[in-house]
């Protein structure tokens, strides 16, 4: 048996049960707190108070909202697929909880006299398992839109499908650099690898080797992809109220709506926890407290929760500060910026790691080739880009104006004369029949 199997498969069944119940209770209570926390953060940033009336500091407001959703009438619209309509929210909620099975919340501790770790289990491909579960969770969004038999819900689910494909690719590729550097896909071993001090050009620094610093491009790409993965502003197109009412959850209410609401906040906590695990040292204390007594035992759970809460705070900050982007801008960022940048970074990192292993940095030819390659990349980025926009042609106010020239009516500029305009009572009213006939006769006209 491997060391991983020895660590995680020897716990008594009742310890495993305590861990499962503990993770479940932690996520439920953490979600209630995060709902209150985000409302308070948004209130402070928008110069208002947020929830303050119910309970101390308004803490009872989120709890009351949860109870209201559980007791609210739960109805299903007509002409919906009953089976899929009921399964979809459960699928999303189960996937949201399942990812936490392989996330290390802390290191070795003693629990009721038994030596164990604050992690339910671990796998050689645990990090990939989290990504796979996240992909399964989005089936709940797609099935919700399909089973609702409504236009808004279907459009929201289709947007969610395109969005998750775009940003899961970028998010998954950002983890490749972590796997290359750590030499493993196990979450517990990745956390352990980040305790090693940083070594640069033969010098050893006292700072722990967090991959958020050593692999900064991967960390930035992962952080941006978090918002596309969780449908959070500025990438909340699948459920934007201004266009699709509530998107794929428009027809849901009561307990089924509560499952989607719960899954959304758990997913934000999940991607934040994965960010902390893979890039910010996991449950270990930051410098200069690393390696001290504050970096052992149950203190690991405290550091983990604090780090995840800081990431959640930045997510709430972005929601308050960054407006929603256009859908084409979001897709362009995913496919034309994040994915190519990820590929270039992975190739460069593989080249640097291979050069260090084989001792190529001692060769002047290799160093010269690297410099030429970097200069070429900078030149391509500097001189490439969209063509300059040509100057618009001056408008001739004396010429007649065809309102249908572009294929749809365009109002004239002040002083322009419409083709076939009829003047009545001092107000120019266009004769649309005459204008349409003239439009068909022009070379630049377009059929409606």
C-alpha positions as CSV (number, residue, x, y, z in Angstrom):
1,X,0.0,0.0,0.0
2,X,1.2,3.5,-0.7
3,X,1.6,6.1,2.0
4,X,-1.5,7.9,0.8
5,X,-3.6,4.8,1.2
6,X,-2.1,4.2,4.6
7,X,-3.0,7.7,5.8
8,X,-6.5,8.0,4.5
9,X,-7.9,4.4,4.5
10,X,-7.0,3.4,8.1
11,X,-9.5,5.7,9.9
12,X,-12.3,4.0,11.9
13,X,-15.7,4.2,10.3
14,X,-17.0,6.5,13.0
15,X,-14.1,9.0,12.4
16,X,-15.0,9.0,8.7
17,X,-18.7,9.6,9.6
18,X,-17.7,12.5,11.9
19,X,-15.7,14.0,9.1
20,X,-18.5,13.7,6.6
21,X,-21.0,15.3,9.0
22,X,-18.5,18.0,10.0
23,X,-17.8,19.0,6.4
24,X,-21.6,19.1,5.7
25,X,-22.3,21.2,8.8
26,X,-19.3,23.5,8.1
27,X,-20.5,24.2,4.5
28,X,-24.1,24.9,5.6
29,X,-23.1,27.3,8.4
30,X,-20.4,28.9,6.3
31,X,-22.9,29.5,3.5
32,X,-25.2,31.3,5.9
33,X,-22.3,33.4,7.1
34,X,-21.1,34.2,3.6
35,X,-24.5,35.4,2.5
36,X,-24.5,37.8,5.4
37,X,-20.9,38.6,4.9
38,X,-21.3,39.5,1.2
39,X,-24.3,41.7,1.9
40,X,-22.4,43.6,4.5
41,X,-19.4,44.0,2.2
42,X,-21.6,45.3,-0.6
43,X,-23.4,47.6,1.8
44,X,-20.1,49.1,3.0
45,X,-18.8,49.6,-0.5
46,X,-22.1,51.1,-1.7
47,X,-22.4,53.5,1.2
48,X,-25.3,51.7,2.9
49,X,-25.6,49.5,6.0
50,X,-26.7,46.2,4.7
51,X,-28.6,43.8,7.0
52,X,-28.8,45.1,10.6
53,X,-32.3,44.5,11.9
54,X,-32.6,40.8,12.5
55,X,-30.3,39.3,15.1
56,X,-27.0,40.7,16.3
57,X,-25.4,42.7,13.5
58,X,-28.1,41.4,11.1
59,X,-26.8,37.8,11.3
60,X,-30.4,36.5,11.6
61,X,-31.3,37.9,8.1
62,X,-29.5,35.2,6.1
63,X,-30.9,32.5,8.4
64,X,-34.4,33.9,8.0
65,X,-34.1,33.9,4.2
66,X,-33.1,30.2,4.3
67,X,-36.1,29.3,6.5
68,X,-38.3,31.3,4.2
69,X,-37.2,29.4,1.1
70,X,-37.7,26.1,2.9
71,X,-41.3,27.0,3.9
72,X,-42.2,28.8,0.7
73,X,-44.7,27.2,-1.7
74,X,-42.8,24.9,-4.1
75,X,-44.7,24.7,-7.3
76,X,-43.8,23.4,-10.8
77,X,-45.1,25.2,-13.9
78,X,-47.2,23.3,-16.4
79,X,-45.6,21.6,-19.4
80,X,-42.3,20.9,-17.6
81,X,-40.5,17.6,-17.4
82,X,-41.4,16.6,-13.8
83,X,-38.5,14.1,-13.3
84,X,-35.7,16.3,-14.8
85,X,-37.2,19.4,-13.1
86,X,-36.7,17.7,-9.7
87,X,-33.4,16.0,-10.4
88,X,-31.6,19.1,-11.8
89,X,-31.2,21.1,-8.5
90,X,-30.3,18.0,-6.6
91,X,-27.6,17.2,-9.1
92,X,-26.1,20.7,-8.7
93,X,-26.3,20.6,-4.9
94,X,-24.7,17.1,-4.6
95,X,-21.8,18.1,-6.9
96,X,-21.2,21.3,-4.8
97,X,-20.8,19.2,-1.6
98,X,-18.8,16.4,-3.2
99,X,-15.8,18.5,-4.2
100,X,-14.9,19.0,-0.5
101,X,-14.2,15.3,0.0
102,X,-10.6,15.8,-1.3
103,X,-9.9,19.3,-0.1
104,X,-7.5,19.3,3.0
105,X,-8.9,21.5,5.7
106,X,-6.0,20.9,8.0
107,X,-3.1,18.7,8.9
108,X,-2.7,15.8,11.4
109,X,-4.7,16.2,14.5
110,X,-6.0,14.0,17.4
111,X,-9.7,13.4,17.3
112,X,-11.2,11.5,20.2
113,X,-7.9,9.9,20.8
114,X,-7.3,8.9,17.2
115,X,-4.6,10.4,15.0
116,X,-6.1,11.5,11.8
117,X,-6.0,14.3,9.2
118,X,-8.6,17.1,8.6
119,X,-9.3,15.7,5.1
120,X,-11.9,13.2,4.2
121,X,-9.8,11.4,1.6
122,X,-7.2,12.0,-1.0
123,X,-6.5,10.5,-4.5
124,X,-3.5,10.6,-6.8
125,X,-5.7,12.7,-9.2
126,X,-7.6,14.6,-6.5
127,X,-7.2,18.0,-8.2
128,X,-8.6,16.7,-11.4
129,X,-11.5,15.1,-9.5
130,X,-12.5,18.6,-8.3
131,X,-12.6,19.8,-11.9
132,X,-14.6,16.8,-13.0
133,X,-17.2,17.2,-10.3
134,X,-17.5,20.9,-11.2
135,X,-18.3,19.9,-14.8
136,X,-20.9,17.5,-13.6
137,X,-22.5,20.2,-11.5
138,X,-23.2,22.3,-14.6
139,X,-25.4,19.5,-15.9
140,X,-27.9,20.7,-13.3
141,X,-28.0,24.1,-15.0
142,X,-28.4,22.7,-18.5
143,X,-31.2,20.3,-17.4
144,X,-32.9,23.1,-15.5
145,X,-33.2,25.1,-18.6
146,X,-34.3,22.2,-20.8
147,X,-36.9,20.8,-18.4
148,X,-38.5,24.2,-17.6
149,X,-39.8,24.5,-21.2
150,X,-39.3,28.3,-21.1
151,X,-37.4,30.7,-23.3
152,X,-35.6,32.5,-20.5
153,X,-34.6,29.3,-18.8
154,X,-33.3,27.7,-22.0
155,X,-31.3,30.7,-23.0
156,X,-29.8,30.9,-19.5
157,X,-28.8,27.2,-19.6
158,X,-27.3,27.6,-23.1
159,X,-25.2,30.5,-21.9
160,X,-24.1,28.5,-18.9
161,X,-23.0,25.7,-21.2
162,X,-20.9,27.9,-23.4
163,X,-19.4,29.8,-20.4
164,X,-18.4,26.7,-18.5
165,X,-16.7,25.2,-21.6
166,X,-14.7,28.4,-22.1
167,X,-13.6,29.0,-18.6
168,X,-13.1,25.4,-17.4
169,X,-10.6,25.0,-20.1
170,X,-8.7,28.0,-18.9
171,X,-9.0,27.0,-15.3
172,X,-7.9,23.4,-15.9
173,X,-4.9,24.6,-17.9
174,X,-3.9,27.0,-15.1
175,X,-3.5,23.9,-12.9
176,X,-1.0,22.2,-15.3
177,X,1.8,24.5,-14.1
178,X,1.0,23.5,-10.5
179,X,1.2,19.8,-11.4
180,X,4.5,20.3,-13.2
181,X,6.0,22.2,-10.4
182,X,4.7,19.9,-7.6
183,X,5.1,16.6,-9.4
184,X,1.8,15.4,-8.2
185,X,-2.0,15.9,-8.5
186,X,-2.7,15.0,-4.9
187,X,-4.1,17.9,-3.0
188,X,-2.4,17.0,0.3
189,X,1.0,16.5,-1.4
190,X,0.6,19.8,-3.3
191,X,0.1,21.6,0.0
192,X,3.1,19.8,1.5
193,X,5.2,20.8,-1.5
194,X,4.5,24.5,-0.9
195,X,6.2,24.4,2.5
196,X,9.6,24.2,0.9
197,X,11.5,27.5,0.9
198,X,11.9,29.4,-2.3
199,X,15.1,28.8,-4.2
200,X,16.1,31.3,-6.9
201,X,19.4,31.1,-8.8
202,X,21.1,29.1,-6.1
203,X,19.9,31.3,-3.2
204,X,17.4,30.1,-0.7
205,X,14.8,32.5,0.7
206,X,13.0,32.0,4.1
207,X,9.6,32.5,2.4
208,X,7.5,29.4,1.8
209,X,7.2,28.4,-1.9
210,X,3.5,29.3,-2.4
211,X,2.7,28.7,-6.1
212,X,0.6,31.9,-6.1
213,X,4.0,33.7,-6.1
214,X,6.2,31.2,-8.1
215,X,3.5,30.6,-10.7
216,X,1.9,34.1,-10.7
217,X,0.5,33.9,-14.3
218,X,-1.3,30.6,-13.5
219,X,-2.7,32.1,-10.3
220,X,-4.0,35.2,-12.1
221,X,-5.6,33.1,-14.8
222,X,-7.2,30.8,-12.3
223,X,-8.6,33.7,-10.3
224,X,-10.2,35.3,-13.4
225,X,-11.6,31.9,-14.4
226,X,-13.2,31.5,-11.0
227,X,-15.8,34.1,-11.9
228,X,-16.7,32.4,-15.2
229,X,-16.9,29.0,-13.4
230,X,-19.3,30.3,-10.7
231,X,-21.4,32.6,-12.9
232,X,-20.5,35.6,-10.7
233,X,-20.4,39.2,-11.7
234,X,-18.9,40.4,-14.1
235,X,-19.6,37.0,-15.8
236,X,-23.1,36.4,-14.6
237,X,-24.7,36.3,-18.1
238,X,-26.5,32.9,-17.5
239,X,-28.8,34.5,-14.9
240,X,-28.6,38.2,-15.5
241,X,-31.8,39.9,-14.3
242,X,-31.8,42.6,-16.9
243,X,-32.0,40.2,-19.8
244,X,-33.2,36.7,-18.7
245,X,-35.1,37.4,-15.4
246,X,-33.2,34.7,-13.5
247,X,-31.9,32.6,-16.4
248,X,-32.1,28.8,-15.8
249,X,-33.7,29.2,-12.4
250,X,-36.6,31.5,-13.5
251,X,-39.2,28.8,-13.0
252,X,-37.9,27.4,-9.7
253,X,-39.1,28.3,-6.3
254,X,-39.1,27.1,-2.7
255,X,-36.8,24.2,-1.8
256,X,-35.6,23.6,-5.3
257,X,-34.6,27.3,-5.7
258,X,-32.9,27.1,-2.3
259,X,-30.7,24.2,-3.6
260,X,-29.5,26.4,-6.5
261,X,-28.9,29.3,-4.1
262,X,-27.0,27.1,-1.7
263,X,-24.9,25.5,-4.5
264,X,-23.9,28.9,-5.9
265,X,-22.4,30.0,-2.6
266,X,-20.8,26.6,-1.9
267,X,-19.3,26.7,-5.4
268,X,-17.7,30.1,-4.7
269,X,-16.3,28.7,-1.5
270,X,-15.1,25.6,-3.4
271,X,-13.1,27.5,-6.0
272,X,-11.8,29.7,-3.3
273,X,-10.7,26.6,-1.3
274,X,-9.0,25.1,-4.4
275,X,-7.2,28.4,-4.9
276,X,-6.0,28.4,-1.4
277,X,-5.0,24.7,-1.6
278,X,-3.1,24.9,-4.9
279,X,-1.7,28.5,-4.8
280,X,-1.7,29.9,-1.3
281,X,-0.1,27.1,0.8
282,X,-3.3,25.4,1.9
283,X,-3.8,25.2,5.7
284,X,-0.3,26.3,6.5
285,X,0.4,29.5,8.3
286,X,1.8,32.4,6.3
287,X,5.4,33.7,6.8
288,X,6.7,34.4,9.4
289,X,4.5,32.1,11.4
290,X,5.2,29.1,9.2
291,X,6.9,26.3,11.1
292,X,5.9,27.5,14.5
293,X,3.4,26.0,17.0
294,X,0.7,28.2,15.2
295,X,1.3,26.1,12.1
296,X,0.3,22.8,13.7
297,X,-2.7,20.8,14.8
298,X,-6.1,22.5,14.8
299,X,-4.6,25.9,13.9
300,X,-4.4,24.6,10.3
301,X,-8.2,24.7,10.1
302,X,-8.2,28.3,11.3
303,X,-5.6,29.4,8.7
304,X,-7.5,27.6,6.0
305,X,-10.8,29.3,6.8
306,X,-9.2,32.7,7.0
307,X,-7.5,32.3,3.6
308,X,-10.7,31.1,2.0
309,X,-12.6,34.0,3.5
310,X,-10.1,36.5,2.2
311,X,-10.6,35.1,-1.3
312,X,-14.4,35.3,-0.9
313,X,-14.0,38.9,0.2
314,X,-12.2,39.7,-3.0
315,X,-15.0,38.0,-5.0
316,X,-17.6,40.2,-3.2
317,X,-15.3,43.2,-3.9
318,X,-15.3,42.5,-7.6
319,X,-19.1,42.2,-7.6
320,X,-19.4,45.7,-6.1
321,X,-16.7,47.3,-8.2
322,X,-16.8,45.7,-11.7
323,X,-19.8,46.1,-14.0
324,X,-21.1,43.2,-16.1
325,X,-19.3,42.8,-19.4
326,X,-20.9,42.0,-22.7
327,X,-21.3,38.4,-23.7
328,X,-18.9,38.6,-26.6
329,X,-16.3,40.3,-24.4
330,X,-16.5,37.4,-21.9
331,X,-16.1,34.8,-24.6
332,X,-13.3,36.7,-26.3
333,X,-11.4,36.9,-22.9
334,X,-11.8,33.2,-22.4
335,X,-10.8,31.9,-25.9
336,X,-8.5,34.6,-27.2
337,X,-6.7,35.8,-24.0
338,X,-6.7,33.3,-21.2
339,X,-6.3,30.0,-23.2
340,X,-3.4,31.3,-25.5
341,X,-1.7,33.0,-22.5
342,X,-2.0,29.7,-20.6
343,X,-0.5,27.7,-23.4
344,X,2.4,30.1,-23.8
345,X,3.1,30.1,-20.1
346,X,3.1,26.3,-19.9
347,X,5.5,26.0,-22.8
348,X,7.8,28.5,-21.3
349,X,7.7,26.9,-17.8
350,X,8.4,23.4,-19.3
351,X,11.3,24.9,-21.2
352,X,12.7,26.5,-18.0
353,X,12.3,23.3,-15.9
354,X,13.8,21.2,-18.6
355,X,16.8,23.6,-19.0
356,X,17.4,23.5,-15.2
357,X,17.3,19.7,-15.2
358,X,19.7,19.3,-18.1
359,X,22.0,22.2,-17.3
360,X,21.2,24.2,-20.5
361,X,21.5,27.6,-18.7
362,X,25.3,27.2,-18.8
363,X,25.3,27.3,-22.6
364,X,25.6,30.8,-24.1
365,X,23.8,29.5,-27.2
366,X,20.7,28.5,-25.3
367,X,20.6,31.8,-23.4
368,X,20.9,33.8,-26.6
369,X,18.2,31.7,-28.2
370,X,15.9,32.4,-25.2
371,X,16.6,36.2,-25.5
372,X,15.8,36.2,-29.2
373,X,12.6,34.2,-28.6
374,X,11.4,36.6,-25.9
375,X,12.2,39.7,-28.0
376,X,10.2,38.1,-30.9
377,X,7.2,37.6,-28.6
378,X,7.4,41.1,-27.3
379,X,7.6,42.4,-30.9
380,X,4.6,40.4,-32.0
381,X,2.5,41.5,-29.1
382,X,3.6,45.1,-29.5
383,X,3.0,45.5,-33.2
384,X,0.0,43.2,-33.5
385,X,-3.5,44.2,-32.8
386,X,-6.7,45.4,-34.5
387,X,-6.3,47.7,-37.5
388,X,-6.8,51.4,-36.9
389,X,-10.4,52.6,-37.4
390,X,-10.7,54.7,-40.5
391,X,-11.9,58.3,-40.2
392,X,-15.6,58.5,-40.8
393,X,-16.7,60.3,-44.0
394,X,-18.1,63.8,-43.5
395,X,-21.9,64.0,-43.6
396,X,-23.4,66.0,-46.5
397,X,-26.4,67.7,-44.9
398,X,-27.6,68.9,-48.4
399,X,-27.9,65.4,-49.8
400,X,-31.0,63.3,-49.4
401,X,-30.8,60.7,-46.7
402,X,-32.0,57.1,-47.0
403,X,-33.2,55.9,-43.7
404,X,-33.2,52.3,-44.8
405,X,-29.7,52.2,-46.4
406,X,-28.2,50.0,-43.6
407,X,-31.0,47.5,-43.6
408,X,-33.0,49.0,-40.8
409,X,-34.4,52.5,-40.1
410,X,-31.9,55.1,-38.9
411,X,-33.0,58.6,-37.8
412,X,-31.6,61.5,-39.9
413,X,-29.1,64.0,-38.6
414,X,-30.4,67.6,-38.0
415,X,-30.6,69.3,-41.3
416,X,-30.7,66.1,-43.5
417,X,-33.6,65.6,-45.9
418,X,-35.3,62.2,-46.1
419,X,-36.0,60.6,-49.4
420,X,-39.6,61.1,-50.3
421,X,-40.4,63.0,-47.1
422,X,-43.8,64.6,-46.9
423,X,-44.0,68.0,-45.2
424,X,-47.3,68.6,-43.3
425,X,-47.9,71.3,-40.8
426,X,-44.3,72.3,-40.7
427,X,-43.1,68.8,-39.6
428,X,-41.2,66.5,-41.9
429,X,-42.8,63.1,-41.8
430,X,-41.2,60.3,-43.9
431,X,-43.1,58.5,-46.6
432,X,-42.0,55.0,-45.8
433,X,-43.4,53.4,-48.9
434,X,-41.6,55.9,-51.1
435,X,-38.4,55.6,-49.1
436,X,-38.6,51.8,-49.2
437,X,-39.0,51.9,-53.0
438,X,-36.0,54.2,-53.3
439,X,-34.0,52.0,-51.0
440,X,-34.6,49.0,-53.2
441,X,-33.3,51.0,-56.2
442,X,-30.1,52.0,-54.5
443,X,-26.9,49.9,-54.6
444,X,-26.2,50.1,-50.9
445,X,-29.7,49.2,-49.8
446,X,-30.5,46.0,-48.0
447,X,-33.7,44.0,-47.9
448,X,-35.4,43.9,-44.6
